[in-house]
Each structure stands twice: as structure tokens, then as C-alpha cells.
């Protein structure tokens, strides 16, 4: 017998799943090793049985929460381009990237346990991030507002450096100024 397509979740089940993922990111991003699945379920406003129906193990929940954050960040690129001029979309995505890295850093302990269980939650991260950033950079180049000679790998390295500053909430304002400096370096300048 062939494989069947995964069953689509009912709307209420999808909402519960998303609430669980959001609660898991909030809980695990605090970096506290003792986060219980009961507390995640309570934060999401669902019962523990609902959590286990969606995520049979702690590792499955952490992996899904991380992948959901990655998808949200990467999926935001085309959405931002629909709503904003290319340079503004790139700058808005940079802010989201900093928030993503802050959550990832907070989840590091929980993600280590996922890796120890034999799953690599980062397997597709680099490719997805580069694709999203390449889309934004290409739009900026096409609009004439972003330099064409800066690869996405260099921009991601710069963003990672800025994220080190943004690790402390009190320094988020400074991180914003550093992102503005990074954007200034990416702007296309007309000679003459």
C-alpha cells in the first residue's frame, strides 16, 4: 500500500498547535532547563493531552517550535516585499532576524537535547535563510537601492554580530542603530 498524504488539521486543532508552538518558544527562550510540558500546555491554554497529540516528546515540541520560528522568519521575506519598498522590507526582515536569533539563543539548551536525540533541527536553516535574504537583496538591487556586490553570507555574518549586542533587552536599541549602519553599508550609491 502506498503512503497517504498527511491528514490536514481541523482549524481548532491548527490553532491549538500554533498556540503550543508560540508558548514553547516563549518558555524555552527563557533558557530555563526545567521548563515542563505541563507549563507549556498551561501557557497555551490547552490540556497536556492536546500537547502530546501534537508533539509526542519534548524533543518533538522543541524541534517543531524552532522550525516554526525559522519558517516564520523566512516566509516573512516575500510578505514584507509585498508591503514595503525593497530597502524597507530588508531592514524590517533584519529586525525579525535579530528576534529569531535571540529566541534561538534562548532555546540553545533545549535544542542541544534535540540534537542529542539524533535530530538536526538546523539541517535546512542555512539554505532557507540564504534564500530569504537573497530574495530581499535581489529586490533591493532591482530597485536600485541595494548594492549588488554583497553576498547574503556576508549580510548574515553582520546580522549575527549585531545579534550578540541584542542579546540583552536593554541593548536592543543599540542593535537597531547597528542594523541601520549595516543597511547604510548596503545602500547603492550613485557615483557622480
LINQUI-V742811 format. One record per pair of residues at least 24 apart in sequence whose C-alpha atoms are under 6 Angstrom apart, sorted by the first residue. I is the first residue (numbers start at 1). J is the second residue. D is the distance in whole Angstrom. If there is no record, write none. Layout:
BEGIN
I:J:D ; I:J:D
END
This chain:
BEGIN
19:44:5 ; 20:44:5 ; 21:65:5 ; 25:65:6 ; 28:107:5 ; 29:103:5 ; 29:106:4 ; 29:107:5 ; 30:106:6 ; 31:106:5 ; 31:107:6 ; 59:114:5 ; 63:121:6 ; 74:132:5 ; 77:132:6 ; 86:139:6 ; 86:140:5 ; 87:140:6 ; 90:136:6 ; 98:163:5 ; 102:167:6 ; 145:187:6 ; 145:188:5 ; 146:186:6 ; 146:187:4 ; 146:188:5 ; 147:186:6 ; 147:187:6 ; 147:188:4
END
